[in-house]
Amino acid sequence: MFTACSKDDETPQTEFIASEIKPKELEDFMILEEYVPKPEFVNTRGNKSVLSVTRILYDLNANYHYVLSSDAKSTDQTTLMSTYNATTGITSINTNFGFYDLTRDNTGQIIVLKSRNKENSIDLLSTDYNSRHIQLLKITQTYYYNSSYKRVIGNGYYRFRSYGLVWKYGEFVEPQYDELNWSFTAMNNMVWRGKDGGSAQYRNLFVAIPKGNGWKGDYKDKDLLLVNTLEKDNYKAVGDFGICTPIN
């Protein structure tokens, strides 16, 4: 069981169960966060959103947990340092750009409350962007990068093949099997990143969202694929998020 929670949610405050969230529990989740450029940075960053994915992993050989935060262009790693406030019931975990505050609802399920920037951070997500939406997602065992997807709104087809880790985008038609010649890197079975082979060489982040979760409360009745595209040489999103569904 899992719960997705946006920091912008205006529903009544949930009654929390005060219990520390252990790093081992967080290995089963990832945090999706949407960022939008601050008004003063629209001229350089545009007005489109950037997606970040944060995961907690365990290094068996070194015997420690660490945090990976990924976007369409890079992945940053930092050693996990978590704190727990028994008065508020909030467990805070660090990232390279800030902190996430998590707690439990009245059924004991983990929820993410909000993100906080580190003081004097030089990370672009802290300096140039504001958080718009946070969603906690349970990691499943299903592999999603051996399928074809179509955008829910507008044109756009994405086809992925696990053999050779290749993909292709088609604006109006689904790419054929033998056309898949752009490479991608799988970060886990639900998150992968690929550079397109066009002249702009855009950087793309793909995040699968299993049926039942939805994105911002929408499309809960189907599997989804989020696509976030950034320019090659500028930390600037290209267009809106692609929200896609599998092609049966």
N, C-alpha and C positions, 0 to 999 in steps of 0.2 A: 504494500500500500504506500501511496505517496500523496503529497499535496503540493500544488503549484500556487505560488502567492506572488502577487505584484506589489511593489512598494506604493503604487498609486491606487491600490484597492480601497474603496470607500465604504466597504461593508463594515458592520459593527465589529468591535474588537473581540477577538477570540479569547476564550479562557484558556490559559496556558498551563501545562503541567511542568513544574520545575524539576528538570532532570538534565544533567549534562549530556551533550551529544558527543560521543566518542569518535575519534578519527576513523576507526574501523567501520562505523556505521556510514560515514560519508563516502566511503569507497564505492557505494552502490548508487551514488547520485552525481549529477552534474548541474551546474548553475548556468542558465542562459541569461545574459543581460544585454538589453538594447540601449545604446547610447546615441544621443543626438548632439550635433555641434552647438556649443554655446553661441548666443547671438553675436558676440564680438568676434567669433571665428568663422562665421558663415562665408566670408569672402575667400578664405583659404581652404576650409573644410567642406563647403557646400552646405546643403540642408537635409541630407539623407542620413539614415541611421547606420551605425556600425554594430556588429554583433560580436560578443565575447562569450567564450565557453570556458568555465573553470571546473577542474576535476581534482579530486584528492586521490593520490596513489600511494602505494607502499613499496619501498625498496627492500626486498627480502634480504639481500646481501648486506646492506648497510644498516638495516633495522631502523628505518625511520620513514615517516610519512612526508610527502611533499605535495606542493600545489602546482598544477599546470594551468596556465591561462592562455588561451589561443584565440586568435582572430584570423582573418583571411590571409594575413601576411606573415605572421610569426607566432611562436610559442615561447612564453617565458616561464621559467621554473624557479621556485623558491621553497625553502624548507618550511613545513607547516608549523605554525605557532598558534595554538588555540588557547583562549581564556574562557572561563565560565564565571558568571555572576549569579550566585545562588539566590540573591534577592529578586532579580528580574527574571531568572530562568533563561537568560540569553547566553548562548555560546557564540563567541566571535572567532573567526578564522581570518588569517592574513592572506593577501595576494600580493603580487608585485606592485599593484597600483592602489591598494587600499585594504578594506576589510569587508567581510560579510557577517551580518548578525543573523543567527538562526535560533529557533526555539522549537517547542513541541506544542501541538494543539491539545484539546482536552481528550483526545483519543490516543495521544502519545506519538502521533505522526510528526515527522520533521517538516518544518516550514521555514522559508527564508523571509526575513522581515525587511531588510534593507541592505544597501551597500554604503560604505563610507570611504572617502578618499583619505589617503595619508597626507599629513601636513608636509608642505614643501616637496611634494612628489613632482618629478619631472616627466612622468609617464603621460603620454598624450591623452589617454582616456581620463586622466585627472585634470589636466590643464586646459584642454580644449573642448571637452564633452561633458554633458550632463546625463545622468541615468534616467531612462524613461520607463523601463519595464524589467522586472526580474521574474524568472520562473525556474522552479526546482523541477528536475526531471529525473526519473528513475532510469537507470541504465538496464536495458534488457539484454538478452542473449541473441537476439535476432540480428542478422547482418543485412544492412540496407543498401549497400553499394554494389549490388548486382541486379539493378532494376532500372526501369525507365520512369520518368516523371514528367508531368505537364503542369504548367502554371495554372493556378485557379483563376487568376485574373490576367487578361492579356495573353500575348503569345509567348511561347518559349517551351522547348523540350530539352530534357537532360537525360542522357543515357549513360549508364555506368556498367563496367564489366569487371568483376573481381579478378578474373584471370588476366594478369598483366597490369592490373590497376590502371585502366584507361577509361576515358570518357569523351563525350562530345556534346556540344550544344547545337541545337537547331532552332531557328526562330519560328518557322512555320510547320515543319514536319519533324517527326522523330528520326534521329540519326540511325543509319543502318549499322549492323554489327561490324562490317568491315571498314566503317568510317571512324571507328573509335581509336584515335591516335593521340589524344592529349592525356598526359599522365596525371595521377593524383596520389596523394599520400594519406593513408588511413591512420588516424590517431586512436580510434577505437572503432567498434562495429557501428557506431551511430554518428561519428564525426569524422569528416575527411576534408582535405584541402587540395585544390587543384589550380594550376595555371592554365589559362586557355591559350590556344595556339594562334589566335588572331594577331593582328598587327599591334594592338594595344597591350596584349599579354596581361590581361586583367588577372587579379588574384581572387580566388573564390573560396568561400567557406560553406560547407554543406553540413547541415545538422538534421538528422532524422528525429521526428517526434512521433512516437507510437500512438496508435488509436486510443482514445480515451483522455488524452491530455489537451489537445488543441493548442492554439497559440493565441494568447490574450483572450481566452474564453471562447474562441471561434473554432469551427471545424473539428470538434471533438469526436465526431462520428467516423473519422478516417485517419489513416497514417498520413503524415505530412513530411515534406522536406523543405527546410528553410535554406535559401540561397542568399548569401551576402557577398557582394562584389566590391572590391576596392581597386583603385588605380595602382598601376605598377610602381610609380615613382612618387606618389603622394598619398598621405594617409587620408583618403577621401573616398567616400562611398560612391558607387556608380548606380544610380537609380534606386528604386525602392526594393525592400526585401522581396525575393521571389518566394511565394508560398505555393508549393507544388503538392500534387497528389500522385500516387502510383498509377501507371497505365496498366490495366489488366490485360 
